[in-house]
Amino acid sequence: MVQLRVLLILYRQVWPFTIATSLLMWALAGYPTLLSINLLSFLTKFFWLRTLSQLLIWYLFRSSNGKGFVFYQHFGLSELQLAIGVYTLDLIFISLWICLASLLLHQ
């Protein structure tokens, strides 16, 4: 539970960039929802583009963070665990957003 809280501290630093990137990709794809015909195609492309953009965002964050990740290492989280955790949180949040948008747009 403590590690999740620590991961959320890091996520608060990068979420504007990761969520903005995800929402932009979703908008460029035409706002596909759960009932859209092209949802599977979007999800495939989204997953790969999101992975590449997450690597770029992580690289830029890492190179601009002069202090390193010492704070997070005290809680037993490696840099790889932090990167995967932030990526996973972002996918969860954008998936929830698309589900919510699907419910609201198809009423």
C-alpha positions in Angstrom: 0.0 0.0 0.0 2.9 2.4 0.8 4.5 1.6 -2.6 1.2 2.5 -4.4 1.1 5.8 -2.5 4.7 6.5 -3.5 3.9 5.6 -7.1 1.0 8.0 -7.1 3.4 10.8 -5.9 5.5 10.2 -9.0 2.4 9.9 -11.2 1.3 13.3 -10.1 4.4 14.8 -11.6 4.0 13.2 -15.0 0.2 12.8 -15.4 -0.4 16.1 -17.3 1.8 14.9 -20.1 0.7 11.2 -20.1 -3.0 11.9 -20.0 -2.8 14.7 -22.5 -1.0 12.4 -24.9 -3.6 9.7 -24.4 -6.5 12.0 -24.9 -5.0 13.6 -28.0 -4.6 10.1 -29.5 -8.1 9.3 -28.6 -9.4 12.5 -30.2 -7.4 12.0 -33.3 -8.9 8.6 -33.7 -12.4 10.1 -33.6 -13.3 9.4 -30.0 -14.0 5.6 -30.4 -16.2 4.2 -27.6 -16.8 0.7 -26.5 -19.6 0.3 -29.1 -17.5 1.6 -32.0 -16.7 -0.6 -34.9 -13.1 0.6 -35.0 -12.4 0.1 -31.3 -10.1 -2.9 -31.8 -8.1 -1.1 -34.4 -7.8 1.9 -32.2 -6.7 -0.1 -29.2 -4.0 -1.8 -31.1 -2.6 1.4 -32.5 -3.1 3.2 -29.3 -1.2 0.6 -27.3 1.9 0.8 -29.5 1.8 4.6 -29.9 1.2 5.0 -26.2 4.1 2.8 -25.4 6.4 4.8 -27.6 5.2 8.1 -26.3 5.5 6.8 -22.7 9.1 5.9 -23.3 9.8 9.4 -24.7 8.0 11.1 -21.8 9.9 8.9 -19.3 13.2 9.6 -21.0 12.6 13.4 -20.9 11.4 13.2 -17.2 14.4 11.1 -16.3 16.9 13.5 -18.0 15.3 16.6 -16.4 15.2 15.1 -13.0 18.6 15.9 -11.5 17.9 14.4 -8.1 17.3 11.0 -9.6 15.0 8.5 -8.0 16.7 8.1 -4.6 13.4 9.0 -2.8 11.6 6.1 -4.5 14.4 3.7 -4.0 14.0 4.1 -0.2 10.6 2.5 -0.6 12.0 -0.5 -2.5 11.0 0.7 -6.0 13.5 0.4 -8.8 13.4 2.8 -11.8 11.9 0.1 -14.0 9.2 -0.6 -11.5 8.4 3.1 -11.4 8.2 3.3 -15.2 6.0 0.3 -15.5 3.8 1.5 -12.6 3.3 4.9 -14.1 2.5 3.3 -17.5 0.0 1.0 -15.9 -1.7 3.7 -13.9 -2.0 5.8 -17.1 -3.6 2.9 -19.0 -6.0 2.3 -16.2 -7.1 6.0 -16.0 -7.5 6.4 -19.8 -9.4 3.1 -20.0 -11.8 4.3 -17.3 -12.1 7.6 -19.2 -13.1 5.8 -22.4 -15.6 3.6 -20.5 -17.1 6.7 -18.9 -17.3 8.5 -22.2 -18.9 5.5 -23.8 -21.6 5.5 -21.2 -22.3 9.2 -21.5 -22.1 9.4 -25.3 -24.5 6.4 -25.9 -27.4 7.4 -23.6 
